[in-house]
Amino acid sequence: MQITDVRIRLIAKEGKLKAVASITIDNEFVVHDIKVIEGEKGLFIAMPSKKSADGEYRDIAHPINSETRSKLEQIILDQYEITRGGAISEQELAGESADF
């Protein structure tokens, strides 16, 4: 399995949610709504989920093992940093301030 594309949509509002990512696997399968969240120990990803009848959130797509989760998280967070850096640079060039 290869992650062949990662798209990041930055979130401008204040709060823990920093971005939403979509990944493409093997140029054939897409997973949307992976959240990039700022936690107490730094950035992490949360897989797409939905609220169940008992009020708990359950992942609807997720890696099966911790090694795959770590690889996926690293790929998404690396692309987040690249995207965030580009957004800051573009705003600085335009003379605007960036609030991230």
C-alpha positions as CSV (number, residue, x, y, z in Angstrom):
1,M,0.0,0.0,0.0
2,Q,1.3,3.4,-1.0
3,I,0.0,6.8,-0.1
4,T,0.0,8.4,-3.5
5,D,-1.5,11.8,-2.6
6,V,-2.2,13.9,0.5
7,R,-4.3,17.0,0.4
8,I,-4.5,19.4,3.4
9,R,-7.2,21.9,4.1
10,L,-6.0,24.3,6.8
11,I,-8.6,25.5,9.4
12,A,-8.4,29.2,10.1
13,K,-10.4,29.2,13.3
14,E,-8.8,29.2,16.7
15,G,-8.9,25.8,18.5
16,K,-7.4,22.4,18.5
17,L,-8.5,21.4,15.0
18,K,-5.7,22.7,12.7
19,A,-6.5,21.0,9.4
20,V,-8.5,18.3,7.6
21,A,-6.7,15.9,5.3
22,S,-7.6,13.5,2.5
23,I,-5.3,10.7,1.4
24,T,-5.3,8.7,-1.8
25,I,-4.0,5.1,-1.6
26,D,-2.4,3.5,-4.7
27,N,-4.1,6.1,-6.9
28,E,-7.3,4.1,-6.4
29,F,-8.9,4.7,-3.0
30,V,-9.5,8.0,-1.1
31,V,-10.1,8.6,2.6
32,H,-11.5,12.0,3.5
33,D,-11.9,13.9,6.8
34,I,-8.7,12.9,8.6
35,K,-8.3,15.6,11.3
36,V,-5.0,17.2,12.3
37,I,-5.4,18.1,15.9
38,E,-3.1,20.0,18.4
39,G,-3.0,18.0,21.6
40,E,-1.1,18.4,24.8
41,K,1.9,16.5,23.4
42,G,1.8,18.0,20.0
43,L,0.1,17.3,16.7
44,F,-1.7,14.0,16.0
45,I,-4.3,12.7,13.5
46,A,-7.8,11.5,14.2
47,M,-9.4,9.2,11.6
48,P,-12.8,9.8,10.2
49,S,-15.6,8.8,12.6
50,K,-19.3,9.0,13.2
51,K,-21.3,9.2,16.4
52,S,-23.0,6.0,17.4
53,A,-26.4,5.6,19.0
54,D,-24.8,5.4,22.5
55,G,-23.1,8.8,21.9
56,E,-19.6,7.5,21.4
57,Y,-17.5,8.3,18.3
58,R,-16.3,5.3,16.3
59,D,-13.7,5.4,13.5
60,I,-15.2,4.4,10.2
61,A,-11.8,3.9,8.5
62,H,-8.5,3.3,10.3
63,P,-5.2,1.5,10.2
64,I,-5.2,-2.0,11.7
65,N,-1.8,-1.8,13.4
66,S,0.3,0.9,15.1
67,E,3.1,0.7,12.5
68,T,0.7,1.7,9.7
69,R,-0.9,4.4,11.9
70,S,2.6,5.9,12.6
71,K,3.5,5.9,8.9
72,L,0.2,7.5,8.0
73,E,0.5,10.1,10.7
74,Q,4.0,11.0,9.7
75,I,3.1,11.4,6.0
76,I,0.0,13.6,6.9
77,L,1.8,15.7,9.5
78,D,4.8,16.3,7.1
79,Q,2.4,17.5,4.4
80,Y,0.6,19.7,7.0
81,E,3.8,21.4,7.9
82,I,4.7,22.0,4.2
83,T,1.2,23.4,3.5
84,R,1.1,25.5,6.6
85,G,4.6,26.9,5.8
86,G,3.4,27.8,2.2
87,A,0.3,29.5,3.5
88,I,2.3,31.6,6.0
89,S,4.8,32.6,3.2
90,E,2.0,33.6,0.8
91,Q,0.3,35.7,3.5
92,E,3.6,37.4,4.4
93,L,4.3,38.2,0.8
94,A,0.9,39.7,0.5
95,G,1.6,41.8,3.6
96,E,-1.0,40.0,5.7
97,S,-0.6,38.5,9.1
98,A,-1.1,34.8,9.6
99,D,-2.9,33.4,12.7
100,F,-2.2,29.7,13.1
